[in-house]
Amino acid sequence: VYRVVQEALTNVARHAAASRADVELTVSGHRVRATVADDGVGFTIDDDLLASLGLAGMRERASLVDGRLEIISGPGEGTTVVLEVPG
């Protein structure tokens, strides 16, 4: 969870041109959910972008712990990264 949040925040700093980023961690039952949301420039999600080193690394880390990673973004809409893993 730490490394995925770290990478998401690194991406905000490098690419988002955001004025704000929020990190939220919640535990519900036996699940941990980490959300990183920014108000930056956003991007169009496509297969080439998802294969990029940072995003691919986050997906790999999620799968290694039987988790799920969701990336929500669009041009001008900011980006939200949601990770859910067994707790």
PDB file of N, CA, C and O in Angstrom, chain B, residues numbered from 101:
ATOM      1  N   VAL B 101       0.842  -1.183   0.000  1.00  0.00           N
ATOM      2  CA  VAL B 101       0.000   0.000   0.000  1.00  0.00           C
ATOM      3  C   VAL B 101       0.885   1.243   0.000  1.00  0.00           C
ATOM      4  O   VAL B 101       0.647   2.189  -0.752  1.00  0.00           O
ATOM      5  N   TYR B 102       1.899   1.229   0.845  1.00  0.00           N
ATOM      6  CA  TYR B 102       2.804   2.373   0.942  1.00  0.00           C
ATOM      7  C   TYR B 102       3.428   2.693  -0.413  1.00  0.00           C
ATOM      8  O   TYR B 102       3.434   3.850  -0.836  1.00  0.00           O
ATOM      9  N   ARG B 103       3.947   1.688  -1.087  1.00  0.00           N
ATOM     10  CA  ARG B 103       4.642   1.913  -2.365  1.00  0.00           C
ATOM     11  C   ARG B 103       3.696   2.398  -3.462  1.00  0.00           C
ATOM     12  O   ARG B 103       4.092   3.223  -4.285  1.00  0.00           O
ATOM     13  N   VAL B 104       2.478   1.914  -3.493  1.00  0.00           N
ATOM     14  CA  VAL B 104       1.513   2.378  -4.492  1.00  0.00           C
ATOM     15  C   VAL B 104       1.152   3.841  -4.214  1.00  0.00           C
ATOM     16  O   VAL B 104       1.098   4.646  -5.144  1.00  0.00           O
ATOM     17  N   VAL B 105       0.908   4.188  -2.970  1.00  0.00           N
ATOM     18  CA  VAL B 105       0.612   5.579  -2.616  1.00  0.00           C
ATOM     19  C   VAL B 105       1.815   6.464  -2.944  1.00  0.00           C
ATOM     20  O   VAL B 105       1.657   7.567  -3.468  1.00  0.00           O
ATOM     21  N   GLN B 106       3.000   5.980  -2.636  1.00  0.00           N
ATOM     22  CA  GLN B 106       4.217   6.731  -2.942  1.00  0.00           C
ATOM     23  C   GLN B 106       4.331   7.005  -4.447  1.00  0.00           C
ATOM     24  O   GLN B 106       4.617   8.134  -4.846  1.00  0.00           O
ATOM     25  N   GLU B 107       4.113   5.999  -5.271  1.00  0.00           N
ATOM     26  CA  GLU B 107       4.195   6.166  -6.725  1.00  0.00           C
ATOM     27  C   GLU B 107       3.108   7.103  -7.239  1.00  0.00           C
ATOM     28  O   GLU B 107       3.358   7.925  -8.121  1.00  0.00           O
ATOM     29  N   ALA B 108       1.908   6.981  -6.693  1.00  0.00           N
ATOM     30  CA  ALA B 108       0.821   7.867  -7.111  1.00  0.00           C
ATOM     31  C   ALA B 108       1.163   9.324  -6.790  1.00  0.00           C
ATOM     32  O   ALA B 108       0.919  10.211  -7.608  1.00  0.00           O
ATOM     33  N   LEU B 109       1.724   9.575  -5.609  1.00  0.00           N
ATOM     34  CA  LEU B 109       2.105  10.937  -5.241  1.00  0.00           C
ATOM     35  C   LEU B 109       3.282  11.439  -6.073  1.00  0.00           C
ATOM     36  O   LEU B 109       3.352  12.624  -6.399  1.00  0.00           O
ATOM     37  N   THR B 110       4.197  10.549  -6.413  1.00  0.00           N
ATOM     38  CA  THR B 110       5.303  10.919  -7.301  1.00  0.00           C
ATOM     39  C   THR B 110       4.753  11.344  -8.662  1.00  0.00           C
ATOM     40  O   THR B 110       5.214  12.326  -9.244  1.00  0.00           O
ATOM     41  N   ASN B 111       3.771  10.603  -9.164  1.00  0.00           N
ATOM     42  CA  ASN B 111       3.153  10.959 -10.444  1.00  0.00           C
ATOM     43  C   ASN B 111       2.442  12.308 -10.371  1.00  0.00           C
ATOM     44  O   ASN B 111       2.482  13.085 -11.325  1.00  0.00           O
ATOM     45  N   VAL B 112       1.797  12.584  -9.248  1.00  0.00           N
ATOM     46  CA  VAL B 112       1.156  13.891  -9.068  1.00  0.00           C
ATOM     47  C   VAL B 112       2.212  14.986  -9.169  1.00  0.00           C
ATOM     48  O   VAL B 112       2.030  15.967  -9.890  1.00  0.00           O
ATOM     49  N   ALA B 113       3.317  14.818  -8.443  1.00  0.00           N
ATOM     50  CA  ALA B 113       4.369  15.836  -8.430  1.00  0.00           C
ATOM     51  C   ALA B 113       5.013  16.020  -9.805  1.00  0.00           C
ATOM     52  O   ALA B 113       5.344  17.141 -10.189  1.00  0.00           O
ATOM     53  N   ARG B 114       5.191  14.938 -10.538  1.00  0.00           N
ATOM     54  CA  ARG B 114       5.881  14.999 -11.838  1.00  0.00           C
ATOM     55  C   ARG B 114       4.995  15.431 -12.996  1.00  0.00           C
ATOM     56  O   ARG B 114       5.450  16.141 -13.893  1.00  0.00           O
ATOM     57  N   HIS B 115       3.738  15.010 -12.985  1.00  0.00           N
ATOM     58  CA  HIS B 115       2.935  15.125 -14.199  1.00  0.00           C
ATOM     59  C   HIS B 115       1.635  15.918 -14.069  1.00  0.00           C
ATOM     60  O   HIS B 115       1.139  16.434 -15.071  1.00  0.00           O
ATOM     61  N   ALA B 116       1.076  16.028 -12.885  1.00  0.00           N
ATOM     62  CA  ALA B 116      -0.306  16.492 -12.771  1.00  0.00           C
ATOM     63  C   ALA B 116      -0.492  18.005 -12.812  1.00  0.00           C
ATOM     64  O   ALA B 116      -1.578  18.480 -13.143  1.00  0.00           O
ATOM     65  N   ALA B 117       0.546  18.768 -12.482  1.00  0.00           N
ATOM     66  CA  ALA B 117       0.387  20.219 -12.340  1.00  0.00           C
ATOM     67  C   ALA B 117      -0.782  20.516 -11.401  1.00  0.00           C
ATOM     68  O   ALA B 117      -1.582  21.416 -11.653  1.00  0.00           O
ATOM     69  N   ALA B 118      -0.865  19.759 -10.333  1.00  0.00           N
ATOM     70  CA  ALA B 118      -1.984  19.865  -9.389  1.00  0.00           C
ATOM     71  C   ALA B 118      -1.684  20.906  -8.312  1.00  0.00           C
ATOM     72  O   ALA B 118      -0.527  21.146  -7.968  1.00  0.00           O
ATOM     73  N   SER B 119      -2.732  21.509  -7.795  1.00  0.00           N
ATOM     74  CA  SER B 119      -2.583  22.400  -6.649  1.00  0.00           C
ATOM     75  C   SER B 119      -2.928  21.673  -5.351  1.00  0.00           C
ATOM     76  O   SER B 119      -2.683  22.177  -4.255  1.00  0.00           O
ATOM     77  N   ARG B 120      -3.505  20.472  -5.499  1.00  0.00           N
ATOM     78  CA  ARG B 120      -3.918  19.719  -4.309  1.00  0.00           C
ATOM     79  C   ARG B 120      -3.910  18.225  -4.614  1.00  0.00           C
ATOM     80  O   ARG B 120      -4.259  17.791  -5.712  1.00  0.00           O
ATOM     81  N   ALA B 121      -3.501  17.450  -3.607  1.00  0.00           N
ATOM     82  CA  ALA B 121      -3.602  15.989  -3.669  1.00  0.00           C
ATOM     83  C   ALA B 121      -4.047  15.509  -2.298  1.00  0.00           C
ATOM     84  O   ALA B 121      -3.522  15.951  -1.276  1.00  0.00           O
ATOM     85  N   ASP B 122      -5.003  14.616  -2.281  1.00  0.00           N
ATOM     86  CA  ASP B 122      -5.518  14.066  -1.031  1.00  0.00           C
ATOM     87  C   ASP B 122      -5.248  12.571  -0.982  1.00  0.00           C
ATOM     88  O   ASP B 122      -5.391  11.866  -1.981  1.00  0.00           O
ATOM     89  N   VAL B 123      -4.856  12.098   0.199  1.00  0.00           N
ATOM     90  CA  VAL B 123      -4.631  10.672   0.435  1.00  0.00           C
ATOM     91  C   VAL B 123      -5.593  10.237   1.524  1.00  0.00           C
ATOM     92  O   VAL B 123      -5.690  10.871   2.575  1.00  0.00           O
ATOM     93  N   GLU B 124      -6.305   9.145   1.260  1.00  0.00           N
ATOM     94  CA  GLU B 124      -7.241   8.611   2.250  1.00  0.00           C
ATOM     95  C   GLU B 124      -7.012   7.116   2.384  1.00  0.00           C
ATOM     96  O   GLU B 124      -6.933   6.393   1.390  1.00  0.00           O
ATOM     97  N   LEU B 125      -6.905   6.663   3.623  1.00  0.00           N
ATOM     98  CA  LEU B 125      -6.781   5.235   3.918  1.00  0.00           C
ATOM     99  C   LEU B 125      -7.952   4.826   4.781  1.00  0.00           C
ATOM    100  O   LEU B 125      -8.248   5.467   5.790  1.00  0.00           O
ATOM    101  N   THR B 126      -8.628   3.739   4.377  1.00  0.00           N
ATOM    102  CA  THR B 126      -9.738   3.228   5.167  1.00  0.00           C
ATOM    103  C   THR B 126      -9.591   1.712   5.308  1.00  0.00           C
ATOM    104  O   THR B 126      -9.046   1.029   4.440  1.00  0.00           O
ATOM    105  N   VAL B 127     -10.091   1.227   6.418  1.00  0.00           N
ATOM    106  CA  VAL B 127     -10.117  -0.216   6.668  1.00  0.00           C
ATOM    107  C   VAL B 127     -11.577  -0.582   6.908  1.00  0.00           C
ATOM    108  O   VAL B 127     -12.256   0.014   7.744  1.00  0.00           O
ATOM    109  N   SER B 128     -12.042  -1.572   6.158  1.00  0.00           N
ATOM    110  CA  SER B 128     -13.411  -2.031   6.294  1.00  0.00           C
ATOM    111  C   SER B 128     -13.395  -3.557   6.276  1.00  0.00           C
ATOM    112  O   SER B 128     -13.044  -4.174   5.270  1.00  0.00           O
ATOM    113  N   GLY B 129     -13.770  -4.141   7.376  1.00  0.00           N
ATOM    114  CA  GLY B 129     -13.715  -5.597   7.459  1.00  0.00           C
ATOM    115  C   GLY B 129     -12.284  -6.056   7.286  1.00  0.00           C
ATOM    116  O   GLY B 129     -11.403  -5.683   8.061  1.00  0.00           O
ATOM    117  N   HIS B 130     -12.058  -6.859   6.278  1.00  0.00           N
ATOM    118  CA  HIS B 130     -10.717  -7.370   6.008  1.00  0.00           C
ATOM    119  C   HIS B 130     -10.127  -6.757   4.746  1.00  0.00           C
ATOM    120  O   HIS B 130      -9.332  -7.397   4.057  1.00  0.00           O
ATOM    121  N   ARG B 131     -10.510  -5.519   4.437  1.00  0.00           N
ATOM    122  CA  ARG B 131     -10.003  -4.820   3.249  1.00  0.00           C
ATOM    123  C   ARG B 131      -9.392  -3.486   3.663  1.00  0.00           C
ATOM    124  O   ARG B 131      -9.900  -2.798   4.548  1.00  0.00           O
ATOM    125  N   VAL B 132      -8.303  -3.141   3.009  1.00  0.00           N
ATOM    126  CA  VAL B 132      -7.675  -1.831   3.158  1.00  0.00           C
ATOM    127  C   VAL B 132      -7.832  -1.115   1.823  1.00  0.00           C
ATOM    128  O   VAL B 132      -7.559  -1.680   0.764  1.00  0.00           O
ATOM    129  N   ARG B 133      -8.273   0.130   1.889  1.00  0.00           N
ATOM    130  CA  ARG B 133      -8.467   0.925   0.677  1.00  0.00           C
ATOM    131  C   ARG B 133      -7.650   2.205   0.800  1.00  0.00           C
ATOM    132  O   ARG B 133      -7.784   2.949   1.771  1.00  0.00           O
ATOM    133  N   ALA B 134      -6.805   2.453  -0.193  1.00  0.00           N
ATOM    134  CA  ALA B 134      -6.025   3.679  -0.266  1.00  0.00           C
ATOM    135  C   ALA B 134      -6.459   4.436  -1.505  1.00  0.00           C
ATOM    136  O   ALA B 134      -6.529   3.871  -2.596  1.00  0.00           O
ATOM    137  N   THR B 135      -6.752   5.721  -1.334  1.00  0.00           N
ATOM    138  CA  THR B 135      -7.175   6.561  -2.447  1.00  0.00           C
ATOM    139  C   THR B 135      -6.271   7.783  -2.503  1.00  0.00           C
ATOM    140  O   THR B 135      -6.062   8.459  -1.496  1.00  0.00           O
ATOM    141  N   VAL B 136      -5.736   8.061  -3.685  1.00  0.00           N
ATOM    142  CA  VAL B 136      -4.960   9.275  -3.925  1.00  0.00           C
ATOM    143  C   VAL B 136      -5.687  10.029  -5.030  1.00  0.00           C
ATOM    144  O   VAL B 136      -5.845   9.515  -6.138  1.00  0.00           O
ATOM    145  N   ALA B 137      -6.129  11.243  -4.733  1.00  0.00           N
ATOM    146  CA  ALA B 137      -6.879  12.045  -5.696  1.00  0.00           C
ATOM    147  C   ALA B 137      -6.227  13.409  -5.838  1.00  0.00           C
ATOM    148  O   ALA B 137      -5.837  14.026  -4.846  1.00  0.00           O
ATOM    149  N   ASP B 138      -6.108  13.882  -7.083  1.00  0.00           N
ATOM    150  CA  ASP B 138      -5.536  15.210  -7.310  1.00  0.00           C
ATOM    151  C   ASP B 138      -6.454  16.038  -8.195  1.00  0.00           C
ATOM    152  O   ASP B 138      -7.368  15.514  -8.832  1.00  0.00           O
ATOM    153  N   ASP B 139      -6.196  17.335  -8.221  1.00  0.00           N
ATOM    154  CA  ASP B 139      -6.979  18.251  -9.050  1.00  0.00           C
ATOM    155  C   ASP B 139      -6.173  18.728 -10.255  1.00  0.00           C
ATOM    156  O   ASP B 139      -6.343  19.853 -10.724  1.00  0.00           O
ATOM    157  N   GLY B 140      -5.303  17.865 -10.743  1.00  0.00           N
ATOM    158  CA  GLY B 140      -4.403  18.228 -11.832  1.00  0.00           C
ATOM    159  C   GLY B 140      -5.022  18.137 -13.209  1.00  0.00           C
ATOM    160  O   GLY B 140      -6.243  18.108 -13.368  1.00  0.00           O
ATOM    161  N   VAL B 141      -4.145  18.092 -14.203  1.00  0.00           N
ATOM    162  CA  VAL B 141      -4.563  18.143 -15.605  1.00  0.00           C
ATOM    163  C   VAL B 141      -5.249  16.872 -16.083  1.00  0.00           C
ATOM    164  O   VAL B 141      -5.977  16.906 -17.075  1.00  0.00           O
ATOM    165  N   GLY B 142      -5.034  15.755 -15.403  1.00  0.00           N
ATOM    166  CA  GLY B 142      -5.642  14.499 -15.819  1.00  0.00           C
ATOM    167  C   GLY B 142      -5.054  13.997 -17.121  1.00  0.00           C
ATOM    168  O   GLY B 142      -4.142  14.611 -17.675  1.00  0.00           O
ATOM    169  N   PHE B 143      -5.571  12.886 -17.611  1.00  0.00           N
ATOM    170  CA  PHE B 143      -5.083  12.294 -18.852  1.00  0.00           C
ATOM    171  C   PHE B 143      -6.104  11.303 -19.378  1.00  0.00           C
ATOM    172  O   PHE B 143      -6.995  10.855 -18.656  1.00  0.00           O
ATOM    173  N   THR B 144      -5.956  10.975 -20.645  1.00  0.00           N
ATOM    174  CA  THR B 144      -6.782   9.947 -21.260  1.00  0.00           C
ATOM    175  C   THR B 144      -6.140   8.599 -20.978  1.00  0.00           C
ATOM    176  O   THR B 144      -4.965   8.393 -21.281  1.00  0.00           O
ATOM    177  N   ILE B 145      -6.891   7.697 -20.410  1.00  0.00           N
ATOM    178  CA  ILE B 145      -6.370   6.379 -20.073  1.00  0.00           C
ATOM    179  C   ILE B 145      -6.396   5.505 -21.319  1.00  0.00           C
ATOM    180  O   ILE B 145      -7.443   5.316 -21.938  1.00  0.00           O
ATOM    181  N   ASP B 146      -5.231   4.974 -21.677  1.00  0.00           N
ATOM    182  CA  ASP B 146      -5.149   4.031 -22.782  1.00  0.00           C
ATOM    183  C   ASP B 146      -4.137   2.940 -22.443  1.00  0.00           C
ATOM    184  O   ASP B 146      -3.408   3.050 -21.458  1.00  0.00           O
ATOM    185  N   ASP B 147      -4.095   1.899 -23.251  1.00  0.00           N
ATOM    186  CA  ASP B 147      -3.238   0.745 -22.962  1.00  0.00           C
ATOM    187  C   ASP B 147      -1.766   1.112 -22.915  1.00  0.00           C
ATOM    188  O   ASP B 147      -1.029   0.583 -22.083  1.00  0.00           O
ATOM    189  N   ASP B 148      -1.319   2.010 -23.795  1.00  0.00           N
ATOM    190  CA  ASP B 148       0.093   2.409 -23.791  1.00  0.00           C
ATOM    191  C   ASP B 148       0.454   3.096 -22.486  1.00  0.00           C
ATOM    192  O   ASP B 148       1.510   2.836 -21.910  1.00  0.00           O
ATOM    193  N   LEU B 149      -0.418   3.966 -22.026  1.00  0.00           N
ATOM    194  CA  LEU B 149      -0.153   4.683 -20.781  1.00  0.00           C
ATOM    195  C   LEU B 149      -0.174   3.719 -19.594  1.00  0.00           C
ATOM    196  O   LEU B 149       0.661   3.824 -18.695  1.00  0.00           O
ATOM    197  N   LEU B 150      -1.117   2.790 -19.587  1.00  0.00           N
ATOM    198  CA  LEU B 150      -1.192   1.832 -18.484  1.00  0.00           C
ATOM    199  C   LEU B 150       0.019   0.920 -18.437  1.00  0.00           C
ATOM    200  O   LEU B 150       0.324   0.345 -17.392  1.00  0.00           O
ATOM    201  N   ALA B 151       0.715   0.782 -19.563  1.00  0.00           N
ATOM    202  CA  ALA B 151       1.921  -0.042 -19.613  1.00  0.00           C
ATOM    203  C   ALA B 151       3.162   0.739 -19.194  1.00  0.00           C
ATOM    204  O   ALA B 151       4.246   0.165 -19.085  1.00  0.00           O
ATOM    205  N   SER B 152       3.016   2.043 -18.957  1.00  0.00           N
ATOM    206  CA  SER B 152       4.170   2.843 -18.550  1.00  0.00           C
ATOM    207  C   SER B 152       4.706   2.320 -17.225  1.00  0.00           C
ATOM    208  O   SER B 152       3.985   1.696 -16.447  1.00  0.00           O
ATOM    209  N   LEU B 153       5.961   2.583 -16.989  1.00  0.00           N
ATOM    210  CA  LEU B 153       6.669   1.999 -15.849  1.00  0.00           C
ATOM    211  C   LEU B 153       5.980   2.234 -14.505  1.00  0.00           C
ATOM    212  O   LEU B 153       5.795   1.292 -13.735  1.00  0.00           O
ATOM    213  N   GLY B 154       5.601   3.471 -14.218  1.00  0.00           N
ATOM    214  CA  GLY B 154       4.998   3.771 -12.915  1.00  0.00           C
ATOM    215  C   GLY B 154       3.650   3.113 -12.713  1.00  0.00           C
ATOM    216  O   GLY B 154       3.405   2.496 -11.676  1.00  0.00           O
ATOM    217  N   LEU B 155       2.762   3.242 -13.709  1.00  0.00           N
ATOM    218  CA  LEU B 155       1.423   2.662 -13.582  1.00  0.00           C
ATOM    219  C   LEU B 155       1.479   1.140 -13.616  1.00  0.00           C
ATOM    220  O   LEU B 155       0.747   0.471 -12.886  1.00  0.00           O
ATOM    221  N   ALA B 156       2.346   0.595 -14.459  1.00  0.00           N
ATOM    222  CA  ALA B 156       2.492  -0.866 -14.511  1.00  0.00           C
ATOM    223  C   ALA B 156       3.024  -1.395 -13.180  1.00  0.00           C
ATOM    224  O   ALA B 156       2.600  -2.453 -12.714  1.00  0.00           O
ATOM    225  N   GLY B 157       3.941  -0.665 -12.576  1.00  0.00           N
ATOM    226  CA  GLY B 157       4.483  -1.074 -11.272  1.00  0.00           C
ATOM    227  C   GLY B 157       3.418  -1.072 -10.190  1.00  0.00           C
ATOM    228  O   GLY B 157       3.393  -1.962  -9.340  1.00  0.00           O
ATOM    229  N   MET B 158       2.534  -0.073 -10.216  1.00  0.00           N
ATOM    230  CA  MET B 158       1.448  -0.038  -9.236  1.00  0.00           C
ATOM    231  C   MET B 158       0.518  -1.223  -9.439  1.00  0.00           C
ATOM    232  O   MET B 158       0.094  -1.853  -8.471  1.00  0.00           O
ATOM    233  N   ARG B 159       0.198  -1.530 -10.690  1.00  0.00           N
ATOM    234  CA  ARG B 159      -0.673  -2.687 -10.975  1.00  0.00           C
ATOM    235  C   ARG B 159      -0.020  -3.987 -10.518  1.00  0.00           C
ATOM    236  O   ARG B 159      -0.682  -4.856  -9.951  1.00  0.00           O
ATOM    237  N   GLU B 160       1.270  -4.112 -10.766  1.00  0.00           N
ATOM    238  CA  GLU B 160       1.983  -5.326 -10.351  1.00  0.00           C
ATOM    239  C   GLU B 160       1.992  -5.471  -8.835  1.00  0.00           C
ATOM    240  O   GLU B 160       1.762  -6.564  -8.317  1.00  0.00           O
ATOM    241  N   ARG B 161       2.251  -4.393  -8.128  1.00  0.00           N
ATOM    242  CA  ARG B 161       2.244  -4.453  -6.656  1.00  0.00           C
ATOM    243  C   ARG B 161       0.875  -4.854  -6.133  1.00  0.00           C
ATOM    244  O   ARG B 161       0.773  -5.640  -5.191  1.00  0.00           O
ATOM    245  N   ALA B 162      -0.180  -4.316  -6.741  1.00  0.00           N
ATOM    246  CA  ALA B 162      -1.538  -4.670  -6.320  1.00  0.00           C
ATOM    247  C   ALA B 162      -1.794  -6.157  -6.534  1.00  0.00           C
ATOM    248  O   ALA B 162      -2.343  -6.827  -5.660  1.00  0.00           O
ATOM    249  N   SER B 163      -1.402  -6.667  -7.684  1.00  0.00           N
ATOM    250  CA  SER B 163      -1.667  -8.079  -7.982  1.00  0.00           C
ATOM    251  C   SER B 163      -0.854  -9.010  -7.087  1.00  0.00           C
ATOM    252  O   SER B 163      -1.307 -10.109  -6.768  1.00  0.00           O
ATOM    253  N   LEU B 164       0.336  -8.584  -6.680  1.00  0.00           N
ATOM    254  CA  LEU B 164       1.166  -9.427  -5.814  1.00  0.00           C
ATOM    255  C   LEU B 164       0.530  -9.697  -4.459  1.00  0.00           C
ATOM    256  O   LEU B 164       0.832 -10.702  -3.815  1.00  0.00           O
ATOM    257  N   VAL B 165      -0.353  -8.795  -4.023  1.00  0.00           N
ATOM    258  CA  VAL B 165      -1.016  -8.981  -2.726  1.00  0.00           C
ATOM    259  C   VAL B 165      -2.507  -9.257  -2.906  1.00  0.00           C
ATOM    260  O   VAL B 165      -3.307  -9.027  -1.998  1.00  0.00           O
ATOM    261  N   ASP B 166      -2.871  -9.757  -4.097  1.00  0.00           N
ATOM    262  CA  ASP B 166      -4.254 -10.103  -4.400  1.00  0.00           C
ATOM    263  C   ASP B 166      -5.177  -8.893  -4.275  1.00  0.00           C
ATOM    264  O   ASP B 166      -6.303  -9.000  -3.789  1.00  0.00           O
ATOM    265  N   GLY B 167      -4.676  -7.738  -4.724  1.00  0.00           N
ATOM    266  CA  GLY B 167      -5.443  -6.502  -4.637  1.00  0.00           C
ATOM    267  C   GLY B 167      -6.007  -6.075  -5.972  1.00  0.00           C
ATOM    268  O   GLY B 167      -5.873  -6.768  -6.981  1.00  0.00           O
ATOM    269  N   ARG B 168      -6.641  -4.915  -5.954  1.00  0.00           N
ATOM    270  CA  ARG B 168      -7.272  -4.346  -7.149  1.00  0.00           C
ATOM    271  C   ARG B 168      -6.874  -2.883  -7.232  1.00  0.00           C
ATOM    272  O   ARG B 168      -6.947  -2.157  -6.240  1.00  0.00           O
ATOM    273  N   LEU B 169      -6.451  -2.447  -8.419  1.00  0.00           N
ATOM    274  CA  LEU B 169      -6.065  -1.061  -8.638  1.00  0.00           C
ATOM    275  C   LEU B 169      -6.979  -0.461  -9.693  1.00  0.00           C
ATOM    276  O   LEU B 169      -7.198  -1.059 -10.746  1.00  0.00           O
ATOM    277  N   GLU B 170      -7.507   0.714  -9.412  1.00  0.00           N
ATOM    278  CA  GLU B 170      -8.356   1.420 -10.361  1.00  0.00           C
ATOM    279  C   GLU B 170      -7.786   2.821 -10.551  1.00  0.00           C
ATOM    280  O   GLU B 170      -7.439   3.500  -9.585  1.00  0.00           O
ATOM    281  N   ILE B 171      -7.695   3.243 -11.804  1.00  0.00           N
ATOM    282  CA  ILE B 171      -7.217   4.578 -12.128  1.00  0.00           C
ATOM    283  C   ILE B 171      -8.339   5.291 -12.873  1.00  0.00           C
ATOM    284  O   ILE B 171      -8.826   4.816 -13.899  1.00  0.00           O
ATOM    285  N   ILE B 172      -8.741   6.446 -12.331  1.00  0.00           N
ATOM    286  CA  ILE B 172      -9.840   7.215 -12.897  1.00  0.00           C
ATOM    287  C   ILE B 172      -9.279   8.582 -13.274  1.00  0.00           C
ATOM    288  O   ILE B 172      -8.753   9.297 -12.421  1.00  0.00           O
ATOM    289  N   SER B 173      -9.390   8.946 -14.550  1.00  0.00           N
ATOM    290  CA  SER B 173      -8.850  10.224 -14.986  1.00  0.00           C
ATOM    291  C   SER B 173      -9.463  10.627 -16.310  1.00  0.00           C
ATOM    292  O   SER B 173     -10.047   9.809 -17.021  1.00  0.00           O
ATOM    293  N   GLY B 174      -9.324  11.872 -16.618  1.00  0.00           N
ATOM    294  CA  GLY B 174      -9.728  12.420 -17.900  1.00  0.00           C
ATOM    295  C   GLY B 174      -9.099  13.784 -18.048  1.00  0.00           C
ATOM    296  O   GLY B 174      -8.807  14.437 -17.046  1.00  0.00           O
ATOM    297  N   PRO B 175      -8.883  14.231 -19.264  1.00  0.00           N
ATOM    298  CA  PRO B 175      -8.275  15.541 -19.469  1.00  0.00           C
ATOM    299  C   PRO B 175      -9.046  16.645 -18.731  1.00  0.00           C
ATOM    300  O   PRO B 175     -10.256  16.792 -18.899  1.00  0.00           O
ATOM    301  N   GLY B 176      -8.331  17.406 -17.924  1.00  0.00           N
ATOM    302  CA  GLY B 176      -8.931  18.493 -17.161  1.00  0.00           C
ATOM    303  C   GLY B 176      -9.717  18.058 -15.943  1.00  0.00           C
ATOM    304  O   GLY B 176     -10.324  18.899 -15.279  1.00  0.00           O
ATOM    305  N   GLU B 177      -9.725  16.767 -15.625  1.00  0.00           N
ATOM    306  CA  GLU B 177     -10.552  16.248 -14.530  1.00  0.00           C
ATOM    307  C   GLU B 177      -9.758  15.749 -13.334  1.00  0.00           C
ATOM    308  O   GLU B 177     -10.349  15.237 -12.383  1.00  0.00           O
ATOM    309  N   GLY B 178      -8.441  15.882 -13.354  1.00  0.00           N
ATOM    310  CA  GLY B 178      -7.647  15.328 -12.269  1.00  0.00           C
ATOM    311  C   GLY B 178      -7.570  13.816 -12.388  1.00  0.00           C
ATOM    312  O   GLY B 178      -8.058  13.223 -13.350  1.00  0.00           O
ATOM    313  N   THR B 179      -6.948  13.210 -11.394  1.00  0.00           N
ATOM    314  CA  THR B 179      -6.754  11.757 -11.397  1.00  0.00           C
ATOM    315  C   THR B 179      -7.022  11.206 -10.011  1.00  0.00           C
ATOM    316  O   THR B 179      -6.683  11.828  -9.005  1.00  0.00           O
ATOM    317  N   THR B 180      -7.630  10.042  -9.970  1.00  0.00           N
ATOM    318  CA  THR B 180      -7.832   9.311  -8.721  1.00  0.00           C
ATOM    319  C   THR B 180      -7.299   7.898  -8.894  1.00  0.00           C
ATOM    320  O   THR B 180      -7.632   7.208  -9.858  1.00  0.00           O
ATOM    321  N   VAL B 181      -6.477   7.484  -7.960  1.00  0.00           N
ATOM    322  CA  VAL B 181      -5.944   6.120  -7.923  1.00  0.00           C
ATOM    323  C   VAL B 181      -6.530   5.447  -6.693  1.00  0.00           C
ATOM    324  O   VAL B 181      -6.411   5.960  -5.581  1.00  0.00           O
ATOM    325  N   VAL B 182      -7.164   4.298  -6.894  1.00  0.00           N
ATOM    326  CA  VAL B 182      -7.781   3.562  -5.786  1.00  0.00           C
ATOM    327  C   VAL B 182      -7.156   2.165  -5.735  1.00  0.00           C
ATOM    328  O   VAL B 182      -7.163   1.427  -6.721  1.00  0.00           O
ATOM    329  N   LEU B 183      -6.627   1.829  -4.580  1.00  0.00           N
ATOM    330  CA  LEU B 183      -6.053   0.503  -4.333  1.00  0.00           C
ATOM    331  C   LEU B 183      -6.860  -0.166  -3.235  1.00  0.00           C
ATOM    332  O   LEU B 183      -7.088   0.430  -2.182  1.00  0.00           O
ATOM    333  N   GLU B 184      -7.294  -1.398  -3.469  1.00  0.00           N
ATOM    334  CA  GLU B 184      -7.958  -2.196  -2.432  1.00  0.00           C
ATOM    335  C   GLU B 184      -7.207  -3.491  -2.296  1.00  0.00           C
ATOM    336  O   GLU B 184      -6.958  -4.183  -3.283  1.00  0.00           O
ATOM    337  N   VAL B 185      -6.840  -3.826  -1.057  1.00  0.00           N
ATOM    338  CA  VAL B 185      -6.094  -5.049  -0.779  1.00  0.00           C
ATOM    339  C   VAL B 185      -6.684  -5.731   0.449  1.00  0.00           C
ATOM    340  O   VAL B 185      -7.305  -5.083   1.292  1.00  0.00           O
ATOM    341  N   PRO B 186      -6.483  -7.063   0.545  1.00  0.00           N
ATOM    342  CA  PRO B 186      -6.900  -7.751   1.774  1.00  0.00           C
ATOM    343  C   PRO B 186      -6.134  -7.187   2.953  1.00  0.00           C
ATOM    344  O   PRO B 186      -4.946  -6.886   2.842  1.00  0.00           O
ATOM    345  N   GLY B 187      -6.816  -7.041   4.091  1.00  0.00           N
ATOM    346  CA  GLY B 187      -6.187  -6.413   5.255  1.00  0.00           C
ATOM    347  C   GLY B 187      -5.750  -7.352   6.301  1.00  0.00           C
ATOM    348  O   GLY B 187      -5.209  -6.931   7.323  1.00  0.00           O
TER     349      GLY B 187
END
